[in-house]
Amino acid sequence: MEMQMELSYVFAVVITGLVVVFLGLILLIAFISLIGMFFKKMSQKNKPAAKPAAPAKTAAAVKIQPAATVQPAVSSEDDDEIIAVISAAVAMMSASDGKNYRVKSVRAVSGAPVGNAWASAARIEAVRPF
Amino acid sequence: MFDVFKEAITELATTSGFAAIGWKEIVMILISFVFMYLAIAKNFEPLLLLPISFGMLLTNLPLSGLYNPDLFIINEEGHIDVLNVLTNGGLLDLLYLGVKLQLYPPLIFLGIGTMTDFSPLIANPKSFLLGAAAQAGIFITFIGAALLGMSPTEAGSIAIIGGADGPTAIYVSSKLLKPTDTIDTGTIALAAYTYMALVPIIQPPIMRLLTTKKERSVVMEQLRTVSRTEKIIFPIAVTIVISLLVPSAAPLVGMLMLGNLLKESGVCQRLVDTAQNALMNIVTIFLGVSVGATTQADKILNLSFAKVIILGVIAFSIGTAAGVLFGKLMYVATKGKVNPLIGSAGVSAVPMAARVSQKVGASENPTNFLLMHAMGPNVAGVIGSAVAAGVLLSII
């Protein structure tokens, strides 16, 4: 073992290290952000008449209970369609299961991931091994 | 005739390994069995731990002459006598030249580059900050090692374990450590790879301890798509910026980015295939077995090894904590748009650390997908630890 290090040297190493690492990566942030902004502008120039954003879809969660009463918790037209689709899916399920299911309530899940419930179910399945 | 036979047998017995083996070698061989068990039965980084542990076995079999540390003593001119190693070295001495001359880690980085997708980082460059914050583990451990009375070269080699990056740890320790030091590259590599395998056990308690349920449940905005041109510019830009800032990080960062450029260019498929399969596998075997060979009994069975083990886990934990705490800072700064859990992925350990962020996040909200968000700090951590390595090499 060699001589012990002086405390001032140790702290010099630590501070220099942290400063240089942060400095290097902040430089990269600036650089990458600049490039990103440049490409964003380029793509906007190329597509001046971009389509208006599609209306955001709300993902729906379904609560199913065997032989329960229907209590729709939503009323807008869009949601009526969603409920109809969900009810149809549930009806199919009850036909194949041989059990009686009823849609008890349908409510939008706040903070749901982008995409529909099936897509997120698939995504959950895909990342489960991790 | 009987006398000749007796003499021959006695001669054989006295020159055999059985006569020369001591308790230290036996202990080391048993330790190599433990690591083999961890690699085979527990799947602890098997691709590296298995060759390392077998190298450990080989080097502790007496009289085999596979590895001779005396050959690697630095001469008056300040470097090792390569010709002497080539003429008098055993098999593992020859392979170890690749470690001692810092050849293998950059080649491994080339392979890693061909397998890394930097787009989460390009889409969210702020992730670089988390990759930088997690390097605090390296430097704070340096203080700890200094307080325990270690030499600067030893302290630097131990601290780099906190970077959670095997090739970087080997690169730094093989360059820093001197023959007079009580630890060796093999010790550092063993600790680094063992802890990397233990990332899913070490990190989650720290992550939960430092975050609130609300913070862990943050769902982050989807990342934007990154254009091909951006992906091609990225490796070139990083190489230039980092190599100019910290020239001693150039071999690692340069090779990492070359690999990535080969991949993203889309025109070098054959080279990508070789770099990420054949070349990487060959180098991994050479690296593993020769690094394992440096773990001779007197280098392991001493107090310094215990210090490496303890400081190694501290380095890892501090790195994780610093990443998460910086994540919390970003959570506050962005008014709750950043999930602090992705900060822990800032220690490299790709992709294990990002998986841990995903897993801990999903345990709060199963529909929360942090994986891609965590990959940003994760790959930034690789660059960050290479920069930290460069800093350590140039200061110490």
Interface residues (C-beta under 8 A of the other chain):
Chain A: M1 E2 M3 Q4 M5 L7 Y9 V10 F11 A12 V13 V14 T16 G17 L18 V20 V21 F22 L23 G24 L25 I26 L27 L28 I29 F31 I32 S33 I35 G36 F39 S43 V109 G111 A112 P113 V114 S120 R123 I124 V127 F130
Chain B: L121 I122 A123 P125 K126 F128 L129 G131 A132 Q135 A136 I138 F139 I140 F142 I143 A146 G149 M150 S151 P152 T153 E154 A155 G156 T180 D181 T182 V219 Q222 S227 T229 E230 I233 F234 A237 V238 V241 I242 L245 V246 S304 R355 Q358 K359 A362 N365 P366 T367 N368 F369 L371 A380 I383 G384 V387 A388 V391 L392 I395 I396
